[in-house]
Structure formats: C-alpha cells, structure tokens
Amino acid sequence: MPTMNEIEARTKAYAEARTALKAMVTELEEARQAFLRSNLPKVRRKLQRLAELEAQLKADIEAAPELFVKPRTVVLHGVKVGLEKGAGKIVFDDPDQVVQLIDRKLPDLAEVLVITERKPNKKALAQLTVQQLRAIGATVDEAGDRVVVRAVDSEVDRLVIALLKGLNDSDMEAAAAA
C-alpha cells in the first residue's frame, strides 16, 4: 500500500510532466500562429486566384449547358463540375394569407403545414406540389439549374478554413498590413 509521501511524489511528477506538456503545446501554438501570420498574404493571394478561376469555370459552364445534359455533372481532375437542380425555396408575401388558404383549401394538412404560431411551415410546404402551393398563394423560387464547382476531395478546403480559423482578426489585420 502506497504511503501519502509516495502519492505526493507521484502527484508532483505528474504535475511537472503536465506543466512541461502545456509549455510545449503553448510553444507549438505560438509557432503555428507566427507561421500563419507570416504566410497569410500568400494564402490570400492563392484564395483570390482560386476565386477568379472558379468564376471563370462557372461562366464557362453557364455558357455551355448542353455539355451537361447526360451526365449532368462530371468529375474532372478531382473536381465535380456541371449542373444540378437547385433545392428551391418557398416564397410568399403574406404568411397570414397562406395560413388562411391552407385552412380553407388543405384543412386536413393544416396541423402539419402550419406552425402553431400561425406561420406557414416551409418544411412541410416543401412536400406539396407546385399546384397546391399556387392554390395557397405560395411559389417555389430558385428551383432551376445551378452551376456546380465542388472539390470531391475537400481536404485542402478544410485545411485552409482551419488555418484561417486559427487567426483572430487582429492577426489577420497585422498580416494584411505586412
């Protein structure tokens, strides 16, 4: 059975090891921050170039939709490009009118389609046909084709986001001024 002195000695060794680890992690984090600050202008230039190339690619795809009939998307060099159907967005001007029309025209679905605060339930409305939506004064907006440019392997995207997330606003401003 260990004595209190032995437990105290092991606790001291544990605390010292923990302090040493914390110092190393702090040093690594400071070095990472310094590295990010010094390389932020380069990262921003690369991001700007990427945005320009993406805009050009989207314009090319929009100009040649006939290339994306079947299949609608293709993967080229690890990037998915083409056209995909937009998810659509239900739009209405007067929520009260939509609720009244649901009560009148779709009374059996009113409990599902209308939120208890008496606002239309967009998730439930999304299940209706276009004809039913028109009958209650709603329309589907943004449901046409939209251009797709999405990396299949998004490790680079995650890395850039993680790197930029690690910098606070003052670090970014300082790097931009450099």
RORO-424593 format. One record per atom (N, C-alpha, C, O): x, y negated, z. Coordinates in steps of 0.05 Angstrom, whole numbers, plus 5000, padded with zeros to 4 digits. Layout:
N
XYZ/...
***
This chain:
178
501750235000/500050005000/501849755000/503649735017/501349574981/503049334980/502449145004/500349145015/504549005010/504248805032/503448535020/503548504996/502748355037/501948085028/504347945016/504047794996/506847995026/509247875014/509647984986/510447824968/509148234981/509448344954/507348224935/507948164912/504848204944/502748084928/503447794922/503047694900/504547644942/505347364938/507547354918/507547164901/509447534918/511747534899/510747594871/511547464852/508847784868/507747854842/506047624831/506047564808/504647494849/502947264841/504747034831/504146904812/507046994845/508946784837/510046844809/510146674792/510847104805/511847184779/509747144757/510347054735/507247214763/505047184744/504646884738/504446814714/504646714758/504246434754/506446314738/506046144720/508946394743/511246294728/511046374698/511646214680/510346624693/510046724666/507846574652/508046514628/505646524666/503446374654/504246094648/503545984627/505745964665/506745684661/508645684637/508445494620/510345884634/512145894612/510645934586/511345804566/508646104586/506946144562/505545884555/505345814531/504445754574/502945504569/504845294557/504045144539/507245274567/509245084556/509845154527/510144974511/510145404521/510845494494/508445424475/508945324453/506045484484/503645424468/503345124463/502745044441/503844964484/503744674481/505844574461/505344404444/508244684463/510444614444/509644694415/510144534397/508544934412/507645014385/505444834374/505544764351/503544764391/501344584382/502444314375/501544194355/504344204390/505443944384/507043954357/506843774341/508444174353/509944214327/507944234304/508444134282/505744384308/503744414288/502444144281/502144074257/501843984301/500643714297/502643534281/501843394263/505143544289/507143384275/507443464246/507643304228/507443724242/507643834215/505243744198/505543654175/502843764209/500443674195/500543374189/499843294167/501243214208/501442924204/503342864181/502842684165/505642994181/507642934161/506843034133/507742924113/505143234132/504343344106/501543264097/500643334075/500143104114/497443024107/497242874080/495442924065/499042684074/498842554048/498942754024/497542714005/500642954026/500843154005/498243314003/497343373981/497143384026/494643544027/492443374014/490843473999/492343114021/490242944009/490542923979/488542923965/493042903969/493442893940/492443143927/491243143906/493143373939/492243633929/489143653929/487943753910/487943553951/485043563952/483743383931/481743453919/484943153926/483942963906/484143093878/482343083862/486443223872/486843353847/484743583844/483643623822/484343733865/482343953864/479643843858/478143953843/478843613871/476243493866/475943403837/473843433825/478043293826/478043203798/477643443779/476043433761/479143653784/478943893767/476144023770/475044113750/475044023794/472344133798/470243963783/468444073771/470543703784/468643523769/468843583739/466743593726/471243613729/471543663700/470343933693/468943963673/470844133710/469744403706/466644403706/465444523689/465544263726/462644243727/461444103702/459444193692/462843893693/461843753669/462043943645/460143943628/464144103642/464344293620/462044503621/460944573601/461444603645/459344803648/456644683641/455044803628/456144433651/453644303645/453344253615/451144263604/455644203601/455544143572/455144403556/454544383532/455644633567/455444883552/453745093567/454745313573/451245033574/449645233589/449145483573/448545693585/449345473546/448845713530/450945933535/450446163529/453145863547/455246053553/454546223578/455746423584/452446133593/451746253618/448846343618/447346283637/448046483597/445346593595/445346873608/443846923627/446947053598/447347323609/450247393606/451147423584/451747423626/451047373654/450947073660/452146913646/449546993681/449246713688/451746603702/452246363702/453246783715/455746703727/457946903720/457347143715/460446813719/462646993715/464846923735/464946693744/466547113741/468847053758/471347043740/472047243727/472546813740/474946763724/477246673743/476846473757/479446813743/481646733760/480846703789/481946533803/479046873798/478246873826/476246653833/475746603857/475046523813/473146303818/470546383803/470546443779/468346373818/465746423806/464746173793/464445963807/464046183767/463145953753/460646023737/460246263730/458945833731/456545873715/454245723726/454445503737/451845843723/449345713732/447945903751/448046143748/446645793770/444945943788/442345793794/442345543792/440345933801/437745803807/438045653833/439045763853/437145403834/437145253859/435045363878/433045483869/435545333904/433745443924/431045293923/429045403931/431145043914/428644893914/428144763941/429044853962/426644553940/426044403965/423044313963/422344193943/421544383982/418744303982/418444013991/419643924011/417043853974/416843563979/413843493979/412343583963/413143313998/410443203998/410642924010/412342874028/408842754001/408842474011/407442444037/408442294055/405142574041/403542544064/403042804079/401342964070/404642854100/404343114114/401543164125/400543384125/400142944134/397442974144/395543074123/393843234128/395842964098/394143054076/394643344070/392743494064/397243424070/397843704064/396643894085/395544104078/396643804111/395443974132/392443984127/391244204130/391143764121/388243764116/387543954093/385644104094/389143934071/388644104048/389144404054/387844574044/391144454071/391644734079/389244834095/388245054090/388244674113/385944744129/383544804111/381944984117/383244644090/380944674073/381244894052/379445054048/383644914040/383945094017/385345354025/384945554011/386845364047/388145604055/387745654085/389645684100/385245654094/384745664123/385745924136/386545914160/385846144122/386846394133/389846394138/390946544153/391246214124/394146184127/395045944144/397345894148/393045784152/393645534166/395345574191/397145414196/394845784206/396445824230/399445874224/401145794240/400045994201/402746044193/403945804179/406345734183/402345674162/403445464145/403645194160/405145014151/402245164182/402244904196/403444944224/402645124239/405444784230/406644784256/404744664276/403244474268/404744754300/402744664320/402644354324/400644254333/404844224317/404743934319/403243814295/403243564292/402043974279/400543894256/402243774234/401543564223/404443904228/406143834206/406344084188/406244304199/406544044162/406844284145/409344444152/411444324158/409144704152/411344884157/412744944131/411845114115/415044814126/416344844100/417345124095/417245214072/418145274116/419045544111/416745714102/417045884084/414445684114/412045834105/411045744078/410245904061/411145484073/410245374047/412045484025/411045514002/414545534031/416345634010/415445914000/416245993978/413746044014/412746314006/410346283987/409546483975/409246043984/406846003967/407645983938/409945933931/405746033921/406145993892/406145693886/405145533902/407145623863/407145343854/404245253852/403645023859/402445423843/399645343840/398445283868/396945083870/399045443888/398045393915/399245133926/397844983939/401745093921/403044843930/401744593918/401144403931/401144613892/399844383878/397044343890/396244113894/395644553897/392944533908/392944383935/390944253942/395144393949/395244253975/396844003974/397543883995/397543913950/398943653946/401943663951/403143463957/403143893948/406043923951/407244013925/405844123908/409743963921/411144053897/413844173905/414744133928/415044323887/417644433891/419644253876/419344213852/421644153890/423543973878/426244113878/426844283895/427944053859/430744153857/430844453854/432644583865/428944573839/428944863835/430144953809/430145183802/431244763793/432444833767/435144943770/436144993792/436444983748/439245093748/441144893760/440744643758/443144993773/445244823784/447944953778/448145203777/449944793775/452544893768/453845023792/453544923815/455245243788/456645383809/459645373804/460545453782/461145283823/464045303822/464845373851/464945193868/465345623856/465745713883/467945923883/467746123868/469945883899/472146083901/471046343913/469646333933/471746563900/470946823911/472546883936/471546983956/475046813935/476846843958/477246573970/478746403960/475846513992/475946244003/477846214026/477446044043/479946374027/481946354049/483246074048/483745964069/483845974024/485045714022/483245494033/484045314047/480645514026/478745324037/478645324067/478645114080/478545564078/478445584108/481045474120/480945344141/483245524107/485845424118/485945124117/486744994137/485045004095/485044704093/483244584114/483944394127/480844704116/478944604136/480044624164/479844444180/481344854170/482544894197/484844694201/485044584223/486444644181/488644454184/487544174189/488544034207/485644094173/484543824176/482943794202/482843584215/481644014211/480144004236/481943964260/481143844280/484444064257/486344034279/487343754283/488443684304/486943584263/487843304266/485543134275/483243154266/486042954294/483942774302/484142524285/486042494269/482242344287/482042114269/484541934270/485441834250/485641894294/488041724296/490441854282/492041714270/490642114283/492742254269/492442214239/494442164225/490042234229/489542204200/490141924191/491241874170/489341724207/489841444200/492841394200/493841254182/494241504219/497141464220/498541594196/500341484185/497541834189/498741964166/498141814140/499741804122/495741704138/494941564114/496541304111/497141224089/497241184134/498840934133/501740994126/503240814116/502641244131/505441314126/506041334096/508341394089/
***
